Amino acid sequence: MSIILNSRLDTAAAGPLHQSLKKLVEAGQPIAIDGNAVDQIGQACLQVLAAARAAAVARGLSWQVAFPSVAMIEAGELAALDVVTAA
């Protein structure tokens, strides 16, 4: 299933993002994320994405971030959290 990320992923967005990703992982669904629209991403959402990626990998599920925005890449590098590498 594909998730299209919003342009602003601040602390308020972390809860709903966590719930969406948790449902996919628990259902054993491969995860595809479109990060093209992301203009701003905070630490909380980076951590949610990193945790969901780790959970997907642990369950043998595929994880793909299509078209990660520059903001996503730079924030992930700054925080040393890999959220865009396919698994």
CORNORBEL-V431711 format. One record per backbone hydrogen bond with DSSP energy under -1.0 kcal/mol. CO is the residue of the C=O (numbers start at 0). NH is the residue of the N-H. E is the energy in kcal/mol with one decimal. If there is no record, write none. Layout:
BEGIN
co=CO nh=NH e=E
co=CO nh=NH e=E
END
This chain:
BEGIN
co=0 nh=31 e=-2.2
co=2 nh=33 e=-3.0
co=6 nh=38 e=-2.9
co=6 nh=39 e=-2.3
co=8 nh=41 e=-3.0
co=10 nh=13 e=-1.1
co=12 nh=16 e=-2.0
co=13 nh=17 e=-2.7
co=14 nh=18 e=-2.4
co=15 nh=19 e=-2.3
co=16 nh=20 e=-2.5
co=17 nh=21 e=-2.8
co=18 nh=22 e=-2.1
co=19 nh=23 e=-1.5
co=20 nh=24 e=-2.5
co=21 nh=25 e=-2.8
co=22 nh=26 e=-1.7
co=23 nh=28 e=-2.6
co=24 nh=27 e=-1.4
co=30 nh=63 e=-2.2
co=31 nh=2 e=-2.6
co=32 nh=65 e=-3.2
co=33 nh=4 e=-2.4
co=34 nh=37 e=-1.1
co=34 nh=68 e=-1.1
co=39 nh=8 e=-3.1
co=41 nh=45 e=-2.1
co=42 nh=46 e=-2.5
co=43 nh=47 e=-2.0
co=44 nh=48 e=-2.6
co=45 nh=49 e=-2.6
co=46 nh=50 e=-2.6
co=47 nh=51 e=-2.4
co=48 nh=52 e=-2.5
co=49 nh=53 e=-2.3
co=50 nh=54 e=-2.4
co=51 nh=55 e=-2.6
co=52 nh=56 e=-2.6
co=53 nh=57 e=-2.4
co=54 nh=58 e=-1.3
co=55 nh=60 e=-3.1
co=56 nh=59 e=-1.5
co=61 nh=30 e=-2.9
co=62 nh=86 e=-2.3
co=63 nh=32 e=-3.2
co=65 nh=34 e=-2.1
co=68 nh=72 e=-2.2
co=69 nh=73 e=-2.9
co=70 nh=74 e=-2.3
co=71 nh=75 e=-2.3
co=72 nh=76 e=-2.3
co=73 nh=77 e=-2.5
co=74 nh=78 e=-2.2
co=75 nh=80 e=-2.5
END
